[in-house]
Amino acid sequence: MCADDGRTHTVSDVELCSGSATTGRYPALCGHIVTAAPMVAPNGAPCPDCRAAESPSHGAGQQGRRRA
């Protein structure tokens, strides 16, 4: 979940493992920069733009993606 907008975004595994790990900020599929919330925070509403970007019709699917 993003601490800035309260939504649950989808971030690729590649981005999660990148150098952004030291800043706690990751680019989501929708283009939003996610500021990681504490892991004890409940998930927010799903980001509709991330969901659209990961739909099978866009070829992304679920593989290699995580919600943040």
CORFEN-V757514 format. One record per pair of residues at least 6 apart in sequence whose ideal C-beta (glycine too) atoms are under 8 Angstrom apart, sorted by the first residue. I is the first residue (numbers start at 1). J is the second residue. D is the distance in Angstrom with one decimal. If there is no record, write none. Layout:
i:I j:J d:D
i:I j:J d:D
This chain:
i:1 j:7 d:7.0
i:1 j:8 d:5.1
i:1 j:9 d:7.9
i:1 j:37 d:4.5
i:1 j:41 d:5.6
i:1 j:42 d:7.5
i:1 j:43 d:5.4
i:1 j:44 d:4.7
i:1 j:68 d:6.9
i:2 j:8 d:7.7
i:2 j:9 d:5.7
i:2 j:28 d:7.8
i:2 j:32 d:6.9
i:2 j:34 d:4.4
i:2 j:35 d:5.7
i:2 j:36 d:7.6
i:2 j:37 d:6.6
i:2 j:44 d:7.3
i:2 j:68 d:7.1
i:3 j:35 d:4.6
i:3 j:36 d:6.9
i:3 j:37 d:4.1
i:3 j:41 d:7.6
i:4 j:34 d:7.8
i:4 j:35 d:4.8
i:5 j:32 d:7.1
i:5 j:44 d:7.7
i:6 j:44 d:4.2
i:6 j:45 d:7.4
i:7 j:32 d:7.9
i:7 j:44 d:4.8
i:7 j:45 d:5.6
i:7 j:46 d:6.9
i:7 j:47 d:4.6
i:8 j:43 d:4.7
i:8 j:44 d:5.1
i:8 j:45 d:6.9
i:8 j:46 d:5.1
i:8 j:47 d:6.5
i:8 j:67 d:5.1
i:8 j:68 d:7.3
i:9 j:28 d:3.6
i:9 j:29 d:7.2
i:9 j:30 d:6.5
i:9 j:32 d:5.9
i:9 j:34 d:5.0
i:9 j:47 d:4.7
i:9 j:50 d:5.0
i:9 j:67 d:7.0
i:9 j:68 d:5.6
i:10 j:28 d:6.0
i:10 j:29 d:4.8
i:10 j:30 d:7.8
i:10 j:47 d:7.2
i:10 j:50 d:4.1
i:10 j:51 d:7.5
i:10 j:53 d:7.3
i:10 j:54 d:5.4
i:10 j:65 d:5.1
i:10 j:66 d:7.1
i:10 j:67 d:5.6
i:10 j:68 d:7.4
i:11 j:26 d:4.7
i:11 j:27 d:7.2
i:11 j:28 d:5.3
i:11 j:29 d:7.4
i:11 j:34 d:6.0
i:11 j:65 d:7.3
i:11 j:66 d:5.9
i:11 j:67 d:7.6
i:11 j:68 d:4.4
i:12 j:29 d:7.2
i:12 j:64 d:5.9
i:12 j:65 d:5.7
i:12 j:66 d:7.7
i:13 j:64 d:4.9
i:13 j:65 d:7.0
i:13 j:66 d:6.3
i:14 j:64 d:7.3
i:15 j:26 d:5.0
i:15 j:27 d:5.7
i:16 j:26 d:6.3
i:16 j:66 d:6.2
i:16 j:68 d:7.4
i:18 j:26 d:7.9
i:20 j:26 d:5.0
i:20 j:27 d:7.7
i:24 j:35 d:6.3
i:24 j:36 d:4.5
i:25 j:33 d:5.4
i:25 j:34 d:6.7
i:25 j:35 d:5.5
i:25 j:36 d:7.3
i:26 j:33 d:7.2
i:26 j:34 d:4.8
i:26 j:36 d:6.9
i:26 j:68 d:6.1
i:27 j:33 d:5.8
i:27 j:34 d:7.4
i:28 j:34 d:5.1
i:28 j:47 d:6.7
i:28 j:50 d:5.6
i:28 j:68 d:7.1
i:29 j:49 d:7.5
i:29 j:50 d:4.6
i:29 j:53 d:4.0
i:29 j:54 d:5.9
i:29 j:60 d:7.1
i:29 j:65 d:7.3
i:30 j:47 d:5.5
i:30 j:49 d:3.5
i:30 j:50 d:4.7
i:30 j:53 d:6.0
i:31 j:49 d:7.6
i:32 j:47 d:7.0
i:32 j:49 d:7.7
i:32 j:50 d:8.0
i:34 j:68 d:5.1
i:36 j:68 d:6.3
i:43 j:67 d:7.2
i:46 j:67 d:7.7
i:52 j:58 d:7.2
i:53 j:60 d:6.1
i:54 j:60 d:4.6
i:54 j:61 d:6.9
i:54 j:62 d:6.7
i:54 j:65 d:5.9
